[in-house]
Amino acid sequence: MDLYHLRTFVTVAEEGHLTRAADRLHTSPPAISSHIKALEEELGVTLFERTPKGMTLTAAGELLRRQAEHTLAAASEFVLQAKRLNKEVIGEVRIALNTDAPFLRVTELHARLAQHYPRLNVSFLDSNSADILDDLRGETLDAGFFFGEQHPPEVAALRLHETEMAIVGPAAWADRLVGATLLELAALPWITTTTRCPYFRLANKLFDAHDLKPVRVVTSEQEAAVRALVESGIGIALVRADEALTLEHADRCCKWSGAVPRIPLHFGYPQRRERDPLIHALRESVQAVWNVPTSAAALGDSA
């Protein structure tokens, strides 16, 4: 029996839907359906009732789900125990980056990992906060950085930094932007992120209290593209304060003088891998690089 089929079974049971389970496991609904069918044929038991609304566990499926969860947990513990028996942390890890490497202190993190865990092979991947959380929830990533207060309960998160934010516009718009009221700010053309991005929720937080809706003219999730659009005179945007300062010093933008809420930066990893030596090595190194107390527990609000 393939452990992957058991993981598919448990994931479908948790989601109650083939498509959502396929999204978590980064595969297709037909593949998920095939795994469930193969498992049912091997066991000689019907695990789910297929309904127009999704997948519902049968009575037998409910009983076997608990056994499957125990089996997966035992297999995970077996691997962890083998890693503990080895004095060195050996393996490969994938860490997703939600913004530029200098801000995330990637060079310092890599140097510390190389010094303390020389047999740990690390890959850094470019992504965004929303996709990183999805991938951590589906356990297709080992760890990643993300912005925002919210994260699913399947993701453990270490709060690293309260990131200062700023609203910037083209350098030629200084007379329109610098001393603008919120009403005037909302009326200017905005370069926004998609609704999945924490920056979008932060901008809404700024305006919702005053029942204002910014005028959105273009959408982009790529930070470099947002900055380029601002510089070219398309509109104003929400960016990190350090980026705003760099652009302002180069006379490539002007900055709104009002206060903008901060946004927390987290380092996250799958909650179920809390005891994994590889995760411990990553967490310990990130804590050292970001000066987070080693006694700090995984923090952050879940949703």
C-alpha positions as CSV (number, residue, x, y, z in Angstrom):
1,M,0.0,0.0,0.0
2,D,1.4,3.4,-1.0
3,L,1.6,6.0,1.7
4,Y,0.8,8.6,-0.9
5,H,-2.6,7.0,-1.4
6,L,-3.2,7.2,2.4
7,R,-2.2,10.9,2.4
8,T,-4.6,11.5,-0.5
9,F,-7.4,9.7,1.4
10,V,-6.8,11.8,4.5
11,T,-6.6,15.0,2.5
12,V,-9.9,14.3,0.7
13,A,-11.5,13.5,4.0
14,E,-10.3,16.8,5.4
15,E,-11.4,18.9,2.4
16,G,-14.6,16.9,1.5
17,H,-13.9,17.9,-2.1
18,L,-11.7,16.5,-4.9
19,T,-10.7,19.8,-6.4
20,R,-9.7,21.3,-3.1
21,A,-7.7,18.2,-2.2
22,A,-6.0,18.3,-5.6
23,D,-5.1,21.9,-5.0
24,R,-3.5,21.1,-1.6
25,L,-1.6,18.1,-3.1
26,H,-0.7,20.0,-6.3
27,T,-2.2,17.5,-8.6
28,S,-5.4,17.1,-10.6
29,P,-8.9,16.0,-9.5
30,P,-8.8,12.9,-11.9
31,A,-5.5,11.8,-10.3
32,I,-7.0,12.2,-6.8
33,S,-10.1,10.2,-7.9
34,S,-7.9,7.5,-9.3
35,H,-5.9,7.2,-6.1
36,I,-9.1,6.9,-4.0
37,K,-10.5,4.3,-6.4
38,A,-7.3,2.3,-6.3
39,L,-7.3,2.4,-2.5
40,E,-10.9,1.3,-2.3
41,E,-10.3,-1.6,-4.7
42,E,-7.3,-2.7,-2.7
43,L,-9.1,-2.5,0.6
44,G,-12.4,-3.8,-0.7
45,V,-14.2,-1.0,1.1
46,T,-16.1,2.0,-0.1
47,L,-14.5,5.0,1.6
48,F,-16.6,7.9,0.3
49,E,-20.1,8.7,-1.0
50,R,-19.9,10.9,-4.1
51,T,-22.5,13.7,-4.0
52,P,-23.0,16.8,-6.1
53,K,-21.6,18.8,-3.2
54,G,-18.5,16.8,-2.7
55,M,-17.1,13.7,-1.0
56,T,-18.6,12.4,2.3
57,L,-17.0,9.6,4.3
58,T,-18.9,6.4,4.7
59,A,-19.0,4.8,8.2
60,A,-16.2,2.5,7.2
61,G,-14.3,5.4,5.7
62,E,-14.6,7.4,9.0
63,L,-13.1,4.5,11.0
64,L,-10.3,3.9,8.5
65,R,-9.5,7.6,8.3
66,R,-8.4,7.5,12.0
67,Q,-6.2,4.5,11.3
68,A,-4.7,6.2,8.2
69,E,-3.9,9.3,10.2
70,H,-2.1,7.1,12.8
71,T,-0.2,5.3,10.1
72,L,0.9,8.5,8.5
73,A,2.0,9.9,11.9
74,A,3.9,6.7,12.6
75,A,5.7,6.8,9.2
76,S,6.6,10.5,9.9
77,E,7.9,9.6,13.4
78,F,9.9,6.7,11.9
79,V,11.7,9.2,9.5
80,L,12.2,11.7,12.3
81,Q,13.8,9.1,14.6
82,A,16.2,8.0,11.8
83,K,17.2,11.7,11.4
84,R,17.8,12.0,15.2
85,L,20.1,9.0,15.2
86,N,22.3,10.8,12.8
87,K,24.4,13.5,14.6
88,E,24.4,15.7,11.5
89,V,21.3,17.3,9.9
90,I,21.4,15.9,6.4
91,G,18.8,16.6,3.6
92,E,17.3,19.0,1.2
93,V,15.0,21.9,2.1
94,R,13.1,24.4,-0.1
95,I,12.5,27.9,1.3
96,A,10.2,30.3,-0.5
97,L,10.9,34.0,-0.6
98,N,8.0,36.4,-0.8
99,T,10.1,39.5,-1.4
100,D,13.6,40.5,-2.3
101,A,16.5,38.6,-0.8
102,P,18.4,41.5,0.9
103,F,15.3,42.4,2.9
104,L,14.8,38.8,3.9
105,R,18.5,38.5,4.9
106,V,18.9,35.5,2.7
107,T,22.7,35.9,2.4
108,E,23.1,35.9,6.2
109,L,20.7,32.9,6.5
110,H,22.6,30.9,3.9
111,A,25.9,31.7,5.6
112,R,24.6,30.5,9.0
113,L,23.1,27.3,7.6
114,A,26.3,26.6,5.7
115,Q,28.4,27.1,8.9
116,H,26.2,25.1,11.3
117,Y,24.5,22.6,8.9
118,P,27.0,22.0,6.1
119,R,25.2,18.9,4.8
120,L,21.9,20.7,4.5
121,N,21.2,21.4,0.8
122,V,19.1,24.6,0.6
123,S,17.0,25.9,-2.4
124,F,15.6,29.4,-2.3
125,L,12.5,29.9,-4.5
126,D,10.7,33.1,-5.6
127,S,7.0,33.2,-4.7
128,N,4.4,35.4,-3.0
129,S,2.8,35.3,0.4
130,A,-0.5,33.7,-0.7
131,D,1.0,30.9,-2.7
132,I,3.6,30.2,0.0
133,L,0.8,29.7,2.6
134,D,-1.0,27.4,0.2
135,D,2.2,25.4,-0.4
136,L,3.0,25.2,3.3
137,R,-0.5,24.0,4.0
138,G,-0.2,21.4,1.3
139,E,3.3,20.5,2.6
140,T,4.9,20.9,-0.8
141,L,7.3,23.4,0.7
142,D,9.6,23.1,3.7
143,A,9.4,26.7,4.8
144,G,8.8,30.2,3.6
145,F,8.5,33.9,4.4
146,F,5.1,35.7,4.2
147,F,3.5,39.0,5.1
148,G,0.3,39.5,7.0
149,E,-1.5,38.6,10.2
150,Q,-3.4,35.6,8.9
151,H,-2.3,32.0,8.2
152,P,-4.1,28.6,8.3
153,P,-3.8,26.4,11.4
154,E,-1.8,23.9,9.4
155,V,1.0,26.4,9.2
156,A,3.3,27.3,12.2
157,A,4.6,30.9,12.0
158,L,7.4,32.7,13.7
159,R,6.9,36.5,13.8
160,L,10.1,38.2,12.7
161,H,9.5,41.8,12.0
162,E,6.9,44.6,11.9
163,T,7.5,46.0,8.4
164,E,7.0,49.8,7.9
165,M,5.0,50.7,4.8
166,A,4.5,53.8,2.7
167,I,2.4,55.1,-0.1
168,V,4.4,56.5,-3.1
169,G,3.6,58.2,-6.4
170,P,5.5,59.5,-9.4
171,A,8.0,62.2,-8.5
172,A,6.1,64.8,-10.5
173,W,3.0,64.3,-8.3
174,A,4.5,65.7,-5.1
175,D,2.0,68.6,-5.0
176,R,-0.9,66.2,-5.4
177,L,0.3,63.5,-3.0
178,V,2.5,64.7,-0.2
179,G,-0.1,66.5,1.9
180,A,-3.2,64.8,0.5
181,T,-6.2,63.8,2.7
182,L,-7.4,60.2,2.7
183,L,-10.3,61.4,0.4
184,E,-7.9,63.0,-2.0
185,L,-5.6,59.9,-1.8
186,A,-8.4,57.5,-2.7
187,A,-9.3,59.6,-5.7
188,L,-5.8,59.3,-7.2
189,P,-5.2,56.4,-9.7
190,W,-3.9,53.3,-7.8
191,I,-1.6,50.5,-8.7
192,T,-2.8,47.6,-6.5
193,T,-2.1,44.0,-5.9
194,T,-4.6,41.1,-6.2
195,T,-7.1,40.4,-3.4
196,R,-5.0,37.5,-2.3
197,C,-2.1,39.7,-1.4
198,P,-1.7,41.0,2.2
199,Y,-0.9,44.5,0.7
200,F,-4.4,44.6,-0.7
201,R,-5.9,44.0,2.7
202,L,-3.6,46.6,4.3
203,A,-4.7,49.2,1.8
204,N,-8.4,48.4,2.5
205,K,-7.7,48.7,6.2
206,L,-6.5,52.2,5.6
207,F,-9.6,53.3,3.7
208,D,-12.4,51.1,5.0
209,A,-12.7,52.9,8.3
210,H,-13.6,56.1,6.3
211,D,-15.8,54.2,3.8
212,L,-13.5,55.1,0.9
213,K,-12.7,53.1,-2.2
214,P,-9.4,53.8,-4.0
215,V,-9.6,54.2,-7.8
216,R,-7.7,51.2,-9.1
217,V,-6.2,51.5,-12.6
218,V,-3.9,48.5,-12.8
219,T,-3.1,45.4,-10.8
220,S,0.2,43.6,-10.3
221,E,1.6,41.2,-7.7
222,Q,5.2,41.7,-8.7
223,E,6.9,44.3,-6.5
224,A,9.4,45.4,-9.2
225,A,6.5,45.9,-11.7
226,V,4.6,48.0,-9.1
227,R,7.7,50.3,-8.6
228,A,8.2,50.6,-12.3
229,L,4.6,51.6,-12.9
230,V,4.8,54.2,-10.2
231,E,8.0,55.7,-11.6
232,S,6.5,55.8,-15.1
233,G,3.6,58.0,-13.9
234,I,0.8,55.5,-14.0
235,G,-0.4,55.9,-10.4
236,I,0.4,55.5,-6.7
237,A,1.0,52.3,-4.7
238,L,1.7,50.8,-1.3
239,V,5.3,49.7,-0.9
240,R,7.7,48.9,1.9
241,A,9.1,52.0,3.6
242,D,12.7,51.1,2.9
243,E,11.9,50.8,-0.9
244,A,10.1,54.2,-0.7
245,L,13.2,55.8,0.9
246,T,15.5,54.4,-1.8
247,L,13.2,55.7,-4.6
248,E,12.7,59.0,-2.9
249,H,16.5,59.6,-2.5
250,A,16.9,58.9,-6.2
251,D,14.2,61.4,-7.1
252,R,12.2,58.5,-8.7
253,C,9.1,59.0,-6.5
254,C,7.4,61.1,-3.9
255,K,6.0,59.8,-0.6
256,W,2.7,60.5,1.1
257,S,3.2,62.2,4.4
258,G,0.5,60.3,6.3
259,A,0.8,57.3,8.5
260,V,0.4,53.8,7.0
261,P,-0.2,50.6,9.2
262,R,2.7,48.2,9.5
263,I,2.5,44.6,8.2
264,P,4.2,41.7,10.0
265,L,6.7,39.4,8.4
266,H,6.6,35.8,9.3
267,F,8.7,32.7,8.7
268,G,6.4,29.7,8.4
269,Y,6.6,25.9,8.0
270,P,4.1,23.0,8.2
271,Q,2.7,22.6,11.7
272,R,2.9,18.8,11.5
273,R,6.7,19.0,10.9
274,E,7.3,20.9,14.2
275,R,9.6,18.2,15.5
276,D,11.5,17.6,12.2
277,P,15.3,18.2,12.7
278,L,15.4,19.9,9.3
279,I,12.7,22.4,10.4
280,H,14.5,22.8,13.7
281,A,17.7,23.8,11.9
282,L,15.8,26.3,9.7
283,R,13.9,27.8,12.6
284,E,17.0,28.1,14.8
285,S,19.0,29.8,12.0
286,V,16.2,32.2,11.1
287,Q,15.8,33.1,14.8
288,A,19.5,33.9,15.0
289,V,19.6,36.0,11.8
290,W,16.5,38.0,12.8
291,N,17.4,38.2,16.5
292,V,14.3,36.4,17.6
293,P,14.6,34.9,21.1
294,T,15.3,31.1,20.8
295,S,12.7,30.5,23.5
296,A,10.0,32.1,21.4
297,A,7.2,29.8,20.4
298,A,5.6,29.8,17.0
299,L,3.5,33.0,17.0
300,G,0.9,34.8,14.9
301,D,-2.9,34.7,14.5
302,S,-4.3,31.9,12.5
303,A,-7.4,32.0,10.3
